[in-house]
Amino acid sequence: MKRPLAYITAAWFGGDSENAELAAQYCRAVYEAGFSPICPPLYLPLFLNDAVPEEHKSGIDMGRDLLRRSHVLVVCGHTMTEAMKNDIAVAQRLGITATTLEGILTVRNEGQLSKA
């Protein structure tokens, strides 16, 4: 089954390991909802140094390119950051649907209920 691409945005406040753990949880939930999750904070810190301005910009550019290729933007968590607002604005400009993780899970659960 081909899964639509879902770009995950959230407030990333912790260190790389805390962010990776949270990102992995979000990715799992999005995967279980039937999507292929895309979450740059899960892997970009493995090879980019955010403290180097050129690499920081490269990370932003790579994230934007992945968002452009996605079918949906999934907003996770209960805090809104400027980076998340930027992701939402880019998605709106490109006509990409933006929803919350709770919204995707509700739709998935409703779909399961209707099958019974």
N, CA, C and O atoms as a MOPAC input file, in Angstrom:
PM7 MOZYME 1SCF
protein

 N      0.83700 1    -1.17600 1     0.00000 1
 C      0.00000 1     0.00000 1     0.00000 1
 C      0.88500 1     1.24400 1     0.00000 1
 O      1.78400 1     1.37900 1     0.83100 1
 N      0.62400 1     2.13600 1    -0.92800 1
 C      1.37700 1     3.38800 1    -0.98400 1
 C      0.78700 1     4.35600 1     0.03000 1
 O     -0.41800 1     4.61100 1     0.03900 1
 N      1.64900 1     4.88800 1     0.87800 1
 C      1.22300 1     5.79900 1     1.93200 1
 C      1.53500 1     7.23700 1     1.52300 1
 O      2.62200 1     7.51400 1     1.01800 1
 N      0.58800 1     8.15300 1     1.73700 1
 C      0.88900 1     9.56000 1     1.45100 1
 C      1.95100 1    10.09700 1     2.42000 1
 O      2.02700 1     9.67800 1     3.57500 1
 N      2.76200 1    11.02800 1     1.92600 1
 C      3.81200 1    11.62100 1     2.74700 1
 C      3.22200 1    12.63900 1     3.70700 1
 O      2.42500 1    13.48900 1     3.31000 1
 N      3.61300 1    12.54900 1     4.96700 1
 C      3.13500 1    13.46400 1     6.00600 1
 C      4.34000 1    14.11500 1     6.68100 1
 O      5.13600 1    13.44000 1     7.33500 1
 N      4.46400 1    15.42400 1     6.51800 1
 C      5.55700 1    16.18500 1     7.12200 1
 C      5.15400 1    16.53900 1     8.54900 1
 O      4.06400 1    17.06400 1     8.77700 1
 N      6.01800 1    16.25700 1     9.49400 1
 C      5.72200 1    16.48500 1    10.90800 1
 C      6.44100 1    17.73600 1    11.39000 1
 O      7.65300 1    17.88200 1    11.22700 1
 N      5.65500 1    18.64400 1    11.99600 1
 C      6.23100 1    19.82500 1    12.63100 1
 C      5.79400 1    19.83500 1    14.08800 1
 O      4.68400 1    19.42000 1    14.42200 1
 N      6.68200 1    20.31500 1    14.94800 1
 C      6.40400 1    20.37400 1    16.38400 1
 C      7.37000 1    21.37100 1    17.01500 1
 O      8.30000 1    21.85300 1    16.37000 1
 N      7.13100 1    21.66600 1    18.27900 1
 C      8.05100 1    22.52900 1    19.03200 1
 C      9.20900 1    21.66400 1    19.51600 1
 O      9.02900 1    20.78400 1    20.35700 1
 N     10.37600 1    21.91700 1    18.98600 1
 C     11.55400 1    21.13200 1    19.34300 1
 C     12.38000 1    21.93600 1    20.33400 1
 O     13.18400 1    22.77500 1    19.93000 1
 N     12.19100 1    21.68800 1    21.63500 1
 C     12.84800 1    22.47500 1    22.66900 1
 C     14.01100 1    21.76100 1    23.33200 1
 O     14.92300 1    22.41800 1    23.83400 1
 N     14.00600 1    20.45200 1    23.34800 1
 C     15.03500 1    19.71800 1    24.06300 1
 C     16.32800 1    19.63000 1    23.27900 1
 O     16.50300 1    20.27700 1    22.24700 1
 N     17.21300 1    18.82400 1    23.79100 1
 C     18.43800 1    18.53100 1    23.06000 1
 C     18.12600 1    17.56200 1    21.94700 1
 O     16.98700 1    17.12200 1    21.79600 1
 N     19.13700 1    17.22800 1    21.16600 1
 C     18.93500 1    16.34700 1    20.01800 1
 C     18.32000 1    15.00800 1    20.41800 1
 O     17.44400 1    14.50200 1    19.71700 1
 N     18.76800 1    14.41900 1    21.54400 1
 C     18.24400 1    13.10500 1    21.92800 1
 C     16.79400 1    13.19800 1    22.39200 1
 O     15.99300 1    12.31600 1    22.08500 1
 N     16.44300 1    14.25500 1    23.12900 1
 C     15.04600 1    14.42800 1    23.55900 1
 C     14.14100 1    14.68600 1    22.36000 1
 O     13.04800 1    14.12900 1    22.26200 1
 N     14.61000 1    15.53900 1    21.44800 1
 C     13.82900 1    15.82200 1    20.24200 1
 C     13.65600 1    14.56800 1    19.39200 1
 O     12.57600 1    14.33100 1    18.85000 1
 N     14.70600 1    13.76800 1    19.27300 1
 C     14.63300 1    12.54300 1    18.48300 1
 C     13.63400 1    11.57000 1    19.08400 1
 O     12.89300 1    10.91400 1    18.35200 1
 N     13.60200 1    11.46700 1    20.39800 1
 C     12.65400 1    10.56700 1    21.06100 1
 C     11.21800 1    11.02100 1    20.81000 1
 O     10.35200 1    10.20700 1    20.48700 1
 N     10.97100 1    12.31100 1    20.95800 1
 C      9.63400 1    12.85600 1    20.70800 1
 C      9.25300 1    12.71300 1    19.23400 1
 O      8.12400 1    12.34200 1    18.91300 1
 N     10.20200 1    13.00900 1    18.34000 1
 C      9.96000 1    12.89000 1    16.90300 1
 C      9.62400 1    11.44400 1    16.53400 1
 O      8.74300 1    11.20400 1    15.70900 1
 N     10.31600 1    10.49100 1    17.13600 1
 C     10.04600 1     9.08600 1    16.85600 1
 C      8.63100 1     8.70100 1    17.29800 1
 O      7.95700 1     7.92600 1    16.62000 1
 N      8.18600 1     9.23800 1    18.42400 1
 C      6.81900 1     8.96900 1    18.89200 1
 C      5.79300 1     9.53500 1    17.91700 1
 O      4.81800 1     8.86700 1    17.57400 1
 N      6.01800 1    10.77100 1    17.47300 1
 C      5.10600 1    11.37600 1    16.49900 1
 C      5.10400 1    10.57900 1    15.19000 1
 O      4.04800 1    10.33000 1    14.61000 1
 N      6.29300 1    10.18400 1    14.73400 1
 C      6.39800 1     9.41500 1    13.49000 1
 C      5.64100 1     8.09600 1    13.60600 1
 O      4.96200 1     7.68700 1    12.66400 1
 N      5.74900 1     7.43900 1    14.73300 1
 C      5.05200 1     6.16600 1    14.92000 1
 C      3.53900 1     6.36200 1    14.83100 1
 O      2.84700 1     5.58500 1    14.17400 1
 N      3.02700 1     7.40400 1    15.49500 1
 C      1.59100 1     7.67100 1    15.47600 1
 C      1.11300 1     7.99300 1    14.05700 1
 O      0.05500 1     7.52800 1    13.63400 1
 N      1.89400 1     8.78600 1    13.33100 1
 C      1.53500 1     9.14600 1    11.95500 1
 C      1.60100 1     7.90900 1    11.05300 1
 O      0.74400 1     7.72000 1    10.19100 1
 N      2.60800 1     7.08300 1    11.25400 1
 C      2.71300 1     5.82900 1    10.49400 1
 C      1.49800 1     4.93700 1    10.74800 1
 O      0.91200 1     4.39500 1     9.81100 1
 N      1.12700 1     4.78800 1    12.01000 1
 C     -0.01700 1     3.94500 1    12.35200 1
 C     -1.32100 1     4.50000 1    11.79400 1
 O     -2.29000 1     3.76100 1    11.61700 1
 N     -1.34600 1     5.81100 1    11.51400 1
 C     -2.53100 1     6.42700 1    10.91400 1
 C     -2.55500 1     6.24300 1     9.39800 1
 O     -3.49900 1     6.68400 1     8.74200 1
 N     -1.52800 1     5.59600 1     8.82900 1
 C     -1.54200 1     5.27500 1     7.41200 1
 C     -0.68900 1     6.16000 1     6.52500 1
 O     -0.83600 1     6.12800 1     5.30300 1
 N      0.20200 1     6.95300 1     7.11300 1
 C      1.04600 1     7.86800 1     6.35200 1
 C      2.50900 1     7.44700 1     6.43200 1
 O      2.89900 1     6.67400 1     7.30700 1
 N      3.31600 1     7.97100 1     5.50200 1
 C      4.77300 1     7.85400 1     5.58200 1
 C      5.29100 1     9.13900 1     6.21200 1
 O      5.28000 1    10.18700 1     5.56700 1
 N      5.74500 1     9.07900 1     7.46300 1
 C      6.16600 1    10.30000 1     8.14800 1
 C      7.50400 1    10.83300 1     7.64100 1
 O      8.43200 1    10.08000 1     7.34600 1
 N      7.56600 1    12.15300 1     7.55200 1
 C      8.79800 1    12.86200 1     7.22600 1
 C      9.05800 1    13.82200 1     8.38200 1
 O      8.24000 1    14.69500 1     8.66900 1
 N     10.19500 1    13.65600 1     9.03800 1
 C     10.49500 1    14.47500 1    10.21500 1
 C     11.99100 1    14.80700 1    10.25400 1
 O     12.77600 1    14.07200 1    10.85200 1
 N     12.38300 1    15.91800 1     9.61300 1
 C     13.80500 1    16.26700 1     9.55700 1
 C     14.52500 1    16.33500 1    10.91200 1
 O     15.68800 1    15.93400 1    10.97500 1
 N     13.90600 1    16.81700 1    12.00000 1
 C     14.63500 1    16.84200 1    13.26900 1
 C     15.02700 1    15.46000 1    13.77400 1
 O     15.85200 1    15.33800 1    14.67900 1
 N     14.44400 1    14.43300 1    13.20000 1
 C     14.79500 1    13.07800 1    13.61100 1
 C     16.14500 1    12.64600 1    13.05000 1
 O     16.84800 1    11.84500 1    13.66500 1
 N     16.51000 1    13.18100 1    11.87500 1
 C     17.76500 1    12.71000 1    11.27900 1
 C     18.76000 1    13.80900 1    10.90300 1
 O     19.95600 1    13.53000 1    10.82600 1
 N     18.32000 1    15.03700 1    10.66800 1
 C     19.28100 1    16.07400 1    10.25800 1
 C     20.39100 1    16.31600 1    11.28600 1
 O     21.53600 1    16.53400 1    10.89000 1
 N     20.09100 1    16.28600 1    12.60000 1
 C     21.18000 1    16.48500 1    13.56300 1
 C     22.25800 1    15.40200 1    13.52700 1
 O     23.32700 1    15.57000 1    14.11400 1
 N     21.98200 1    14.29800 1    12.84200 1
 C     22.99000 1    13.23800 1    12.74100 1
 C     24.17200 1    13.64600 1    11.87000 1
 O     25.27600 1    13.12700 1    12.02700 1
 N     23.92900 1    14.59800 1    10.93400 1
 C     25.02500 1    14.97800 1    10.04800 1
 C     25.18200 1    16.48100 1     9.85200 1
 O     26.15400 1    16.91600 1     9.23500 1
 N     24.25200 1    17.28400 1    10.36000 1
 C     24.38500 1    18.74100 1    10.26000 1
 C     24.66600 1    19.33300 1    11.62600 1
 O     24.12100 1    18.88000 1    12.63300 1
 N     25.52100 1    20.35000 1    11.65800 1
 C     25.81300 1    21.07300 1    12.89000 1
 C     25.02400 1    22.38200 1    12.84900 1
 O     25.37600 1    23.29800 1    12.10600 1
 N     23.97100 1    22.46900 1    13.63700 1
 C     23.08500 1    23.63200 1    13.63000 1
 C     23.80000 1    24.91000 1    14.06300 1
 O     23.32900 1    26.00800 1    13.76600 1
 N     24.92800 1    24.78500 1    14.75800 1
 C     25.68300 1    25.95800 1    15.20400 1
 C     26.46500 1    26.60800 1    14.06100 1
 O     26.92000 1    27.74400 1    14.19100 1
 N     26.62200 1    25.89800 1    12.95200 1
 C     27.30600 1    26.43600 1    11.77400 1
 C     26.24100 1    27.06800 1    10.87800 1
 O     25.36900 1    26.36400 1    10.36900 1
 N     26.30000 1    28.40400 1    10.67800 1
 C     25.23400 1    29.08800 1     9.93900 1
 C     24.89400 1    28.46500 1     8.58600 1
 O     23.71500 1    28.34300 1     8.25200 1
 N     25.88000 1    28.07400 1     7.81100 1
 C     25.61800 1    27.47900 1     6.49600 1
 C     24.87000 1    26.15800 1     6.63500 1
 O     23.96200 1    25.87000 1     5.85500 1
 N     25.25200 1    25.35600 1     7.62700 1
 C     24.58200 1    24.07800 1     7.83200 1
 C     23.17400 1    24.28500 1     8.39100 1
 O     22.25700 1    23.53900 1     8.04700 1
 N     22.99800 1    25.28400 1     9.24300 1
 C     21.66500 1    25.62800 1     9.74900 1
 C     20.73700 1    25.97200 1     8.58400 1
 O     19.61100 1    25.48000 1     8.51400 1
 N     21.21700 1    26.81900 1     7.66900 1
 C     20.42400 1    27.20000 1     6.49800 1
 C     20.15300 1    25.99600 1     5.60200 1
 O     19.05000 1    25.85300 1     5.07400 1
 N     21.14500 1    25.13200 1     5.42700 1
 C     20.94600 1    23.92300 1     4.62700 1
 C     19.84400 1    23.05200 1     5.23000 1
 O     19.03100 1    22.48400 1     4.50100 1
 N     19.81700 1    22.94800 1     6.54400 1
 C     18.78000 1    22.16900 1     7.21700 1
 C     17.39600 1    22.74400 1     6.97300 1
 O     16.44500 1    22.00400 1     6.72400 1
 N     17.28400 1    24.05900 1     7.04500 1
 C     16.00100 1    24.71600 1     6.76300 1
 C     15.59000 1    24.47100 1     5.32100 1
 O     14.43500 1    24.14500 1     5.04900 1
 N     16.53300 1    24.62600 1     4.39300 1
 C     16.23600 1    24.41300 1     2.97100 1
 C     15.80200 1    22.97300 1     2.69400 1
 O     14.85300 1    22.74600 1     1.94400 1
 N     16.48900 1    22.00600 1     3.29300 1
 C     16.12600 1    20.60100 1     3.09400 1
 C     14.73900 1    20.31200 1     3.65200 1
 O     13.94800 1    19.59800 1     3.03500 1
 N     14.44900 1    20.87000 1     4.82600 1
 C     13.13400 1    20.69300 1     5.42000 1
 C     12.03800 1    21.26400 1     4.53800 1
 O     10.99900 1    20.63100 1     4.35200 1
 N     12.26100 1    22.45400 1     3.99200 1
 C     11.26300 1    23.08300 1     3.10900 1
 C     11.04100 1    22.24900 1     1.85300 1
 O      9.90900 1    22.10400 1     1.39100 1
 N     12.11200 1    21.70500 1     1.30600 1
 C     11.97500 1    20.86800 1     0.11700 1
 C     11.14400 1    19.62700 1     0.42400 1
 O     10.30300 1    19.22600 1    -0.38100 1
 N     11.37500 1    19.02100 1     1.57700 1
 C     10.59500 1    17.84100 1     1.96500 1
 C      9.13400 1    18.20400 1     2.21400 1
 O      8.23500 1    17.43400 1     1.87800 1
 N      8.89600 1    19.37200 1     2.80000 1
 C      7.51800 1    19.82100 1     3.01000 1
 C      6.80600 1    19.98700 1     1.66900 1
 O      5.65000 1    19.58900 1     1.52600 1
 N      7.48500 1    20.56700 1     0.69800 1
 C      6.89200 1    20.76200 1    -0.64300 1
 C      6.46000 1    19.44400 1    -1.28000 1
 O      5.49800 1    19.41500 1    -2.04700 1
 N      7.16000 1    18.35800 1    -0.97200 1
 C      6.87100 1    17.05100 1    -1.56300 1
 C      5.78400 1    16.28600 1    -0.80500 1
 O      5.31900 1    15.24000 1    -1.25800 1
 N      5.38600 1    16.81700 1     0.34800 1
 C      4.44200 1    16.11400 1     1.21900 1
 C      3.00100 1    16.36300 1     0.80800 1
 O      2.68400 1    17.35200 1     0.14800 1
 N      2.13400 1    15.43800 1     1.21500 1
 C      0.70500 1    15.54800 1     0.93700 1
 C     -0.03500 1    16.26000 1     2.05900 1
 O     -1.08800 1    16.85600 1     1.83700 1
 N      0.52300 1    16.19600 1     3.26900 1
 C     -0.12500 1    16.79700 1     4.43100 1
 C      0.94500 1    17.26400 1     5.42100 1
 O      2.01700 1    16.66900 1     5.53100 1
 N      0.62500 1    18.33800 1     6.13000 1
 C      1.46900 1    18.82700 1     7.22200 1
 C      0.77500 1    18.44800 1     8.52000 1
 O     -0.38700 1    18.79800 1     8.72700 1
 N      1.47200 1    17.73900 1     9.39300 1
 C      0.89800 1    17.32400 1    10.66700 1
 C      1.54500 1    18.14800 1    11.77800 1
 O      2.75200 1    18.06800 1    12.00800 1
 N      0.71900 1    18.94100 1    12.46200 1
 C      1.17500 1    19.79500 1    13.55400 1
 C      1.00400 1    19.00500 1    14.84900 1
 O     -0.11000 1    18.62200 1    15.20800 1
 N      2.10800 1    18.76600 1    15.54100 1
 C      2.09400 1    17.93900 1    16.75000 1
 C      2.38100 1    18.76800 1    17.99500 1
 O      3.08700 1    19.77500 1    17.93600 1
 N      1.83000 1    18.33700 1    19.11300 1
 C      2.07300 1    18.99300 1    20.38400 1
 C      1.08100 1    20.10700 1    20.65000 1
 O      0.16500 1    20.35200 1    19.86400 1
 N      1.28400 1    20.78000 1    21.78000 1
 C      0.34300 1    21.81400 1    22.21900 1
 C      0.98700 1    23.19300 1    22.30900 1
 O      0.37200 1    24.13200 1    22.81500 1
 N      2.20700 1    23.31900 1    21.82700 1
 C      2.91200 1    24.59800 1    21.82900 1
 C      3.17100 1    24.99400 1    20.38200 1
 O      3.49900 1    24.15200 1    19.54600 1
 N      3.01900 1    26.29300 1    20.09400 1
 C      3.24000 1    26.79200 1    18.73300 1
 C      4.48400 1    27.68100 1    18.73000 1
 O      4.57200 1    28.64400 1    19.49300 1
 N      5.44100 1    27.34700 1    17.86500 1
 C      6.66400 1    28.14000 1    17.73100 1
 C      6.62900 1    28.89700 1    16.40000 1
 O      5.77400 1    28.64000 1    15.55200 1
 N      7.55200 1    29.81600 1    16.23200 1
 C      7.65200 1    30.55300 1    14.96800 1
 C      7.98200 1    29.60500 1    13.81700 1
 O      7.46700 1    29.76700 1    12.71000 1
 N      8.83000 1    28.62800 1    14.07100 1
 C      9.17900 1    27.66000 1    13.01800 1
 C      7.93300 1    26.88700 1    12.57300 1
 O      7.75100 1    26.62500 1    11.38400 1
 N      7.08900 1    26.52800 1    13.52400 1
 C      5.85200 1    25.81400 1    13.18500 1
 C      4.91500 1    26.72300 1    12.39000 1
 O      4.28900 1    26.28400 1    11.42500 1
 N      4.82300 1    27.98500 1    12.79500 1
 C      3.99000 1    28.94100 1    12.06100 1
 C      4.49800 1    29.09800 1    10.62700 1
 O      3.70800 1    29.21300 1     9.69000 1
 N      5.81500 1    29.10300 1    10.46800 1
 C      6.40300 1    29.18500 1     9.12200 1
 C      6.05100 1    27.94600 1     8.29400 1
 O      5.72100 1    28.06100 1     7.11300 1
 N      6.12100 1    26.75500 1     8.91700 1
 C      5.75100 1    25.53300 1     8.20700 1
 C      4.29200 1    25.59100 1     7.75700 1
 O      3.96900 1    25.19900 1     6.63600 1
 N      3.42000 1    26.07600 1     8.62300 1
 C      1.99400 1    26.17600 1     8.29800 1
 C      1.79000 1    27.16600 1     7.16200 1
 O      0.99600 1    26.91400 1     6.25600 1
 N      2.49600 1    28.28800 1     7.20200 1
 C      2.36900 1    29.30100 1     6.14600 1
 C      2.84600 1    28.75100 1     4.80100 1
 O      2.20900 1    28.98700 1     3.77400 1
 N      3.95500 1    28.02600 1     4.80400 1
 C      4.46500 1    27.42600 1     3.56600 1
 C      3.44600 1    26.42400 1     3.03000 1
 O      3.15400 1    26.41200 1     1.83400 1
 N      2.90900 1    25.59000 1     3.90600 1
 C      1.91600 1    24.60500 1     3.47900 1
 C      0.69000 1    25.28900 1     2.87600 1
 O      0.18400 1    24.86400 1     1.83800 1
 N      0.22300 1    26.33800 1     3.52400 1
 C     -0.94300 1    27.05800 1     3.00100 1
 C     -0.64100 1    27.64100 1     1.62300 1
 O     -1.45700 1    27.53600 1     0.70700 1
 N      0.52000 1    28.24700 1     1.48100 1
 C      0.90400 1    28.84400 1     0.20400 1
 C      0.97900 1    27.79900 1    -0.90700 1
 O      0.67800 1    28.09700 1    -2.06300 1
 N      1.37700 1    26.58800 1    -0.56300 1
 C      1.52900 1    25.51600 1    -1.55200 1
 C      0.26200 1    24.67600 1    -1.71200 1
 O      0.22900 1    23.75300 1    -2.52700 1
 N     -0.77100 1    24.98700 1    -0.94600 1
 C     -2.01400 1    24.21700 1    -1.04000 1
 C     -1.93300 1    22.85000 1    -0.39000 1
 O     -2.66800 1    21.93600 1    -0.76200 1
 N     -1.03500 1    22.70400 1     0.58700 1
 C     -0.88200 1    21.44400 1     1.31100 1
 C     -1.76400 1    21.50200 1     2.55300 1
 O     -1.70800 1    22.46600 1     3.31700 1
 N     -2.56600 1    20.48500 1     2.74800 1
 C     -3.45100 1    20.42700 1     3.91100 1
 C     -2.63500 1    20.38200 1     5.18900 1
 O     -1.67100 1    19.62400 1     5.29200 1
 N     -3.02300 1    21.19600 1     6.16300 1
 C     -2.40400 1    21.17800 1     7.48600 1
 C     -3.44500 1    20.70300 1     8.48700 1
 O     -4.58600 1    21.16600 1     8.47900 1
 N     -3.05000 1    19.79000 1     9.33400 1
 C     -3.94100 1    19.27300 1    10.36300 1
 C     -3.10900 1    18.96800 1    11.60100 1
 O     -1.88400 1    19.08600 1    11.58400 1
 N     -3.77900 1    18.57800 1    12.65700 1
 C     -3.07400 1    18.20400 1    13.87700 1
 C     -2.93800 1    16.68700 1    13.94700 1
 O     -3.62500 1    15.95800 1    13.23200 1
 N     -2.06400 1    16.23100 1    14.79900 1
 C     -1.93200 1    14.79600 1    15.02000 1
 C     -3.25000 1    14.25000 1    15.56300 1
 O     -3.69400 1    13.17300 1    15.16600 1
 N     -3.86500 1    14.99100 1    16.46400 1
 C     -5.14900 1    14.56500 1    17.02200 1
 C     -6.19800 1    14.43300 1    15.92200 1
 O     -7.01700 1    13.51500 1    15.94600 1
 N     -6.16900 1    15.35600 1    14.95500 1
 C     -7.11700 1    15.29500 1    13.84400 1
 C     -6.93500 1    14.04900 1    13.00600 1
 O     -7.91400 1    13.40500 1    12.62800 1
 N     -5.70000 1    13.70300 1    12.71100 1
 C     -5.43100 1    12.49300 1    11.92300 1
 C     -5.86400 1    11.25400 1    12.68600 1
 O     -6.45600 1    10.34200 1    12.11100 1
 N     -5.56900 1    11.21800 1    13.98700 1
 C     -5.92600 1    10.04200 1    14.77800 1
 C     -7.44000 1     9.92000 1    14.92000 1
 O     -7.97100 1     8.80900 1    14.92100 1
 N     -8.13900 1    11.04300 1    15.03800 1
 C     -9.59900 1    11.01600 1    15.12700 1
 C    -10.20200 1    10.47200 1    13.84900 1
 O    -11.09100 1     9.62100 1    13.89000 1
 N     -9.72500 1    10.95500 1    12.71600 1
 C    -10.22700 1    10.47300 1    11.42500 1
 C     -9.95000 1     8.98300 1    11.28100 1
 O    -10.81600 1     8.22900 1    10.83900 1
 N     -8.75600 1     8.56000 1    11.64900 1
 C     -8.41400 1     7.13600 1    11.54800 1
 C     -9.34000 1     6.30600 1    12.42900 1
 O     -9.85300 1     5.27400 1    11.99600 1
 N     -9.55300 1     6.75500 1    13.66400 1
 C    -10.41200 1     6.00900 1    14.58200 1
 C    -11.85900 1     6.00300 1    14.11200 1
 O    -12.54800 1     4.99200 1    14.25300 1
 N    -12.33100 1     7.11000 1    13.55800 1
 C    -13.69600 1     7.14800 1    13.02900 1
 C    -13.82100 1     6.16600 1    11.87700 1
 O    -14.82900 1     5.46900 1    11.75700 1
 N    -12.81100 1     6.10800 1    11.03800 1
 C    -12.84000 1     5.17600 1     9.92300 1
 C    -12.90300 1     3.73000 1    10.40200 1
 O    -13.58600 1     2.89800 1     9.80400 1
 N    -12.19500 1     3.44200 1    11.47100 1
 C    -12.22500 1     2.08500 1    12.01500 1
 C    -13.58500 1     1.77600 1    12.63000 1
 O    -14.08700 1     0.65800 1    12.51600 1
 N    -14.17800 1     2.77600 1    13.28300 1
 C    -15.47700 1     2.56200 1    13.89600 1
 C    -16.54400 1     2.29300 1    12.85000 1
 O    -17.43900 1     1.47600 1    13.06300 1
 N    -16.44900 1     2.98400 1    11.71400 1
 C    -17.48000 1     2.83200 1    10.68700 1
 C    -17.39000 1     1.47100 1     9.99300 1
 O    -18.36600 1     1.01700 1     9.39500 1
 N    -16.23400 1     0.82200 1    10.06900 1
 C    -16.08200 1    -0.49300 1     9.45000 1
 C    -16.75600 1    -1.58300 1    10.28400 1
 O    -17.12800 1    -2.63100 1     9.75600 1
 N    -16.90800 1    -1.34100 1    11.55100 1
 C    -17.44600 1    -2.37500 1    12.46000 1
 C    -18.92000 1    -2.60000 1    12.27900 1
 O    -19.50700 1    -3.43400 1    12.96900 1

